[in-house]
Amino acid sequence: MKSFRDRLRAGEVLLSTLVSFPSPEVVELLSKLNFDWLFIDGEHGPFGTLEMQRMLQAVDDKCPCLIRVPCNNLVCIKQALDIGATGIIVPQINNAEEAQAAVRAAKYPIQGNRGGGLARAHEYGISFTDYLAKANHETCVVIQAETRGAIEQIEEIVAIEDVDAILIGPYDLSANLGHTGEINHPEVVAAINKVEAACKQADVKLGYFGVNPESVLPYKEKGFTLLTIGVDSLFILNGAQQLLDEMNT
């Protein structure tokens, strides 16, 4: 069976939703649907490593999970992978050097500098040798393009070996470019177009996040394949509001 990374690099359309609550029950429910992967938001959500591990345990092998780490830090990346994440999403990358550091933190020597340890990913030692043999090939590294620096150096970033995808965070990108929330501002659109062109030239896959299908479908049609639609908190709010509206009509 193909690994998630193999599917990503082959250009399959891979759909997910963003999980912002540190709840095993939420990811357990979502993993029963037909999402290709789940986006666990360790950057903005109130997550500790143990909470994220409990969530991965609830999902088990039913659905791949990528963790957005809180920052581009060797320990954060190592812990996310050691607890069993399929891959990492690294925010706030400003240049190629930072992107290279993220890749190296996710890969064991000699490709990188990820340290060895016995944790959930290795079945606490039972499958340590087998895990090490396949980890570098199967671990996904997704870099977010959401800063002016990342846009300016996008050609250098996508040239880095083992950068599997570039994920556009349109809201943070718009803010970083001085147009907070204006995701259709010409400068923001131009930045996204620059990322798209660089990724297609380098055969690096493209990702996009949006709160609803209407905002994401245009990017699917443009060839973006790593797609995140919606947020768990909005599912609750929108569903509850719909009930209220129907009862009050």
C-alpha positions in Angstrom: 0.0 0.0 0.0 1.3 3.4 -0.9 2.3 5.7 2.0 0.6 9.1 2.4 3.8 10.8 1.2 3.8 8.6 -1.9 0.2 9.6 -2.6 1.1 13.3 -2.0 4.1 13.2 -4.3 2.1 11.4 -7.0 -0.3 14.3 -7.1 -3.4 12.7 -5.6 -6.0 15.2 -4.4 -5.9 14.8 -0.6 -8.7 16.4 1.5 -8.5 17.2 5.2 -10.1 19.4 7.8 -8.4 21.4 10.5 -8.7 20.3 14.1 -8.3 23.1 16.7 -9.6 21.4 19.8 -7.3 19.1 21.8 -9.9 16.4 21.8 -9.4 12.7 21.0 -13.2 12.4 20.5 -13.2 15.0 17.8 -10.5 13.4 15.7 -12.0 9.9 16.4 -15.2 11.1 14.9 -13.6 12.8 11.9 -11.4 9.8 11.2 -14.6 7.7 10.6 -15.3 9.9 7.5 -13.6 9.8 4.2 -11.0 12.5 4.8 -7.6 11.6 3.3 -5.8 13.2 6.3 -6.4 15.4 9.3 -4.7 18.7 10.0 -3.9 19.0 13.8 -3.2 22.6 14.6 -0.5 22.6 17.2 0.4 26.2 16.3 -2.8 28.0 17.3 -4.6 25.3 19.3 -4.1 24.7 23.0 -2.1 21.5 22.4 0.6 19.9 24.5 2.5 16.9 23.2 0.6 14.5 25.4 -2.8 15.9 24.1 -1.6 15.4 20.5 -0.5 11.9 21.3 -3.8 11.0 22.8 -5.5 12.3 19.6 -3.2 10.2 17.4 -4.0 7.2 19.5 -7.7 7.8 19.1 -7.3 7.9 15.3 -4.9 4.9 15.3 -4.3 3.9 11.7 -7.7 5.0 10.3 -6.5 8.3 8.9 -3.0 10.0 8.5 -2.5 13.0 10.6 -0.2 15.9 9.9 0.7 18.2 12.9 1.3 21.8 12.4 4.1 22.4 14.9 4.1 25.6 16.9 7.4 26.8 15.5 10.3 25.7 13.4 12.1 24.0 16.3 14.1 20.8 16.4 12.4 19.6 19.6 8.9 20.4 18.5 9.4 18.6 15.2 11.0 15.6 16.8 8.3 15.2 19.3 5.5 15.6 16.8 7.0 12.7 14.7 7.9 10.6 17.7 4.3 10.5 18.9 3.3 9.2 15.5 2.4 12.0 13.1 2.6 11.2 9.5 4.3 14.4 8.8 4.7 18.0 9.9 3.5 21.4 8.6 5.9 24.1 9.5 4.6 27.7 9.9 6.4 31.1 9.7 9.2 30.1 7.4 11.0 33.2 6.2 13.8 31.9 4.0 15.4 28.9 2.4 17.7 28.4 5.4 14.8 28.0 7.8 13.1 25.6 5.4 16.2 23.5 5.1 16.4 23.4 8.9 12.8 22.1 9.1 13.6 19.3 6.6 16.7 18.3 8.5 14.8 18.2 11.8 12.3 15.8 10.3 14.9 13.3 8.8 17.2 10.9 10.5 21.0 11.1 9.6 22.5 11.3 7.2 19.7 13.2 5.5 19.0 15.2 8.6 19.6 15.5 12.4 16.5 14.0 13.9 17.5 12.2 17.1 16.7 8.6 17.9 14.4 7.7 20.7 11.9 5.1 21.7 8.4 6.5 21.5 4.9 5.7 20.1 6.1 6.0 16.5 8.5 3.1 17.1 6.0 1.1 19.2 8.1 2.1 22.1 11.0 0.0 20.7 9.2 -3.0 19.3 9.5 -1.8 15.7 12.4 0.6 16.1 14.6 -0.9 13.4 11.7 -1.2 10.9 10.6 2.4 11.6 14.0 3.8 11.1 14.3 1.9 7.8 11.2 3.7 6.3 10.9 6.9 8.3 12.9 9.2 6.0 11.0 8.0 3.0 7.5 8.2 4.5 7.7 11.3 6.6 6.0 14.3 5.0 7.4 17.8 5.3 5.1 20.7 4.4 6.3 24.3 4.4 3.9 27.1 4.8 4.3 30.1 2.5 2.7 32.9 4.6 5.5 35.5 5.0 7.0 38.1 2.6 10.4 36.4 3.1 9.0 33.0 2.0 7.4 34.5 -1.1 10.7 36.3 -2.0 12.7 33.1 -1.7 10.1 30.6 -2.9 12.3 29.4 -5.8 15.1 28.6 -3.4 12.7 26.9 -0.9 11.1 24.6 -3.4 14.5 23.5 -4.7 15.3 22.0 -1.3 15.2 18.2 -1.4 12.4 16.6 0.7 10.2 19.7 0.7 7.0 17.7 -0.2 4.5 20.6 -0.5 4.0 24.3 0.0 0.9 25.2 1.9 -0.6 28.6 1.4 -2.1 30.2 4.5 -4.0 33.0 2.9 -5.0 34.8 6.1 -1.6 35.0 7.6 -0.1 35.8 4.2 -2.5 38.7 3.7 -1.6 40.0 7.2 2.1 39.7 6.6 1.8 41.6 3.3 -0.1 44.4 5.1 -3.6 43.5 3.9 -5.1 41.6 6.9 -8.0 39.5 5.9 -8.0 40.8 2.3 -7.1 37.4 0.7 -8.2 38.7 -2.7 -6.0 41.8 -2.6 -3.9 42.0 -5.8 -0.7 41.8 -3.8 -1.9 38.6 -2.1 -3.1 37.1 -5.3 0.2 37.9 -7.0 2.1 36.3 -4.1 0.0 33.1 -4.4 0.5 33.1 -8.2 4.3 33.3 -7.6 4.2 30.3 -5.3 2.1 28.4 -7.7 4.5 29.0 -10.6 7.6 28.1 -8.6 6.0 24.9 -7.2 4.8 23.7 -10.6 8.3 24.4 -12.1 9.9 22.4 -9.3 7.2 19.7 -9.2 6.5 20.4 -5.6 2.9 19.9 -4.6 0.6 22.8 -3.6 -1.7 23.1 -0.6 -4.4 25.5 0.4 -6.6 26.2 3.4 -10.1 27.7 3.3 -13.0 27.7 5.7 -15.5 26.4 3.1 -15.6 24.6 -0.3 -16.3 27.8 -2.2 -12.9 29.2 -1.1 -11.0 26.0 -1.8 -12.5 24.7 -5.0 -10.9 27.3 -7.3 -7.5 26.2 -6.1 -8.4 22.5 -6.6 -9.2 23.4 -10.2 -5.8 25.1 -10.5 -4.0 21.9 -9.5 -3.6 22.4 -5.8 -3.8 18.9 -4.2 -3.1 19.2 -0.5 -6.4 20.8 0.6 -7.8 21.7 4.0 -11.5 22.7 4.2 -13.2 23.9 7.4 -12.4 24.0 11.1 -13.9 21.9 13.9 -15.0 24.9 15.8 -16.9 26.3 12.8 -18.7 23.0 12.3 -20.1 23.3 15.8 -21.0 27.0 15.5 -22.6 26.7 12.1 -24.5 23.5 12.9 -25.8 25.0 16.1 -26.7 28.3 14.4 -28.6 26.5 11.7 -30.7 24.6 14.4 -31.5 27.9 16.1 -32.4 29.6 12.8 -34.7 26.7 11.9 -36.4 26.7 15.3 -36.9 30.5 15.3 -38.5 30.8 11.8 
